[in-house]
């Protein structure tokens, strides 16, 4: 891929991260859908992987500072989104919503408390 096309894709990634950072600063935990935060957090590894692939393609030593700046921005975005999740958990009621107790693959995260099995003393006529 040409260096110009790679640089253009890198700028696109930088603008995606800037948009995520803007989202996290404008998101209202009390009225916003917290699942939007979850979805954006799930996108971060993909963004990071695309950035690393493009940086490797360029491969110059001058890109080290750009890579470090990108990592700092990525960590800042993730920390900001995670703080939104933390504040939502502090503000939420004691009963979680169905979307909060179900993983994306459909498996439930809630468990019932353990109970003791009934004991049989051998007398079938009580």
C-alpha positions in Angstrom: 0.0 0.0 0.0 1.3 3.5 -0.8 2.6 5.6 2.0 0.0 8.3 1.3 -2.9 5.8 1.6 -1.4 4.5 4.9 -1.1 8.0 6.3 -4.7 8.7 5.3 -5.9 5.6 7.1 -3.9 6.6 10.2 -5.6 10.0 10.2 -8.9 8.2 10.0 -8.0 6.1 13.1 -6.9 9.2 14.9 -10.3 10.8 14.2 -12.1 7.7 15.4 -10.3 7.9 18.7 -11.0 11.6 19.0 -14.7 10.9 18.4 -14.6 8.3 21.1 -13.0 10.7 23.5 -15.6 13.3 22.7 -18.4 10.8 23.2 -17.0 9.9 26.6 -16.8 13.5 27.7 -20.4 14.3 26.6 -22.1 11.0 27.7 -24.6 11.5 30.5 -24.6 8.4 32.7 -28.0 9.1 34.2 -29.9 9.4 30.8 -27.6 7.6 28.3 -27.7 4.0 27.3 -24.7 2.3 29.0 -24.6 -0.3 26.3 -23.2 2.3 24.0 -20.2 2.6 26.3 -19.8 -1.2 26.3 -19.9 -1.3 22.5 -17.3 1.4 22.1 -15.0 -0.4 24.6 -15.3 -3.5 22.5 -14.2 -1.5 19.4 -10.9 -0.4 21.0 -8.8 -3.5 20.4 -9.8 -3.5 16.7 -8.8 0.2 16.4 -5.5 -0.6 18.1 -4.8 -3.6 15.8 -5.5 -1.6 12.7 -3.1 1.2 13.9 -0.3 -1.3 14.6 -0.7 -2.9 11.2 -0.5 0.4 9.4 2.4 1.6 11.5 4.3 -1.6 10.7 3.7 -1.0 7.1 5.3 2.4 7.3 8.1 1.1 9.5 10.2 4.2 10.1 11.9 5.1 13.3 10.3 8.5 13.3 6.9 6.8 13.8 7.9 5.8 17.4 6.6 9.0 18.9 3.5 8.8 16.8 2.9 5.3 18.1 3.4 6.3 21.7 1.0 9.2 21.3 -1.6 6.9 19.8 -1.2 4.5 22.7 -1.6 7.3 25.2 -4.8 8.5 23.4 -6.1 4.9 23.3 -5.5 4.4 27.0 -7.1 7.8 27.7 -10.2 6.8 25.7 -10.5 3.4 27.4 -10.0 5.0 30.9 -12.6 7.6 30.2 -15.1 5.0 29.0 -14.4 2.7 32.0 -15.0 5.6 34.4 -18.4 6.0 32.7 -19.1 2.4 33.5 -17.9 2.8 37.1 -20.1 5.8 37.7 -23.1 4.1 36.1 -22.6 1.1 38.5 -22.5 3.5 41.5 -25.6 5.3 40.4 -27.6 2.2 39.3 -30.3 0.6 41.4 -29.7 -2.7 43.3 -31.6 -4.7 40.6 -29.5 -4.8 37.3 -31.2 -4.7 34.0 -31.4 -7.7 31.7 -28.7 -6.3 29.4 -26.3 -5.9 32.3 -26.7 -9.5 33.5 -26.5 -11.2 30.1 -23.3 -11.5 28.2 -23.3 -10.8 24.5 -23.3 -14.5 23.7 -26.6 -14.9 25.6 -25.2 -16.7 28.7 -26.5 -15.3 32.0 -24.1 -13.9 34.5 -26.5 -14.2 37.5 -26.4 -17.2 39.8 -28.9 -18.3 42.4 -27.5 -18.8 45.9 -26.6 -22.4 46.7 -29.1 -24.5 48.6 -28.7 -27.7 50.6 -30.1 -30.9 49.1 -32.9 -32.5 51.2 -31.7 -35.3 53.5 -33.4 -38.7 53.6 -33.4 -40.5 56.9 -34.5 -43.8 55.5 -38.1 -43.6 56.7 -40.4 -43.5 53.7 -43.5 -43.1 55.8 -43.5 -39.8 57.6 
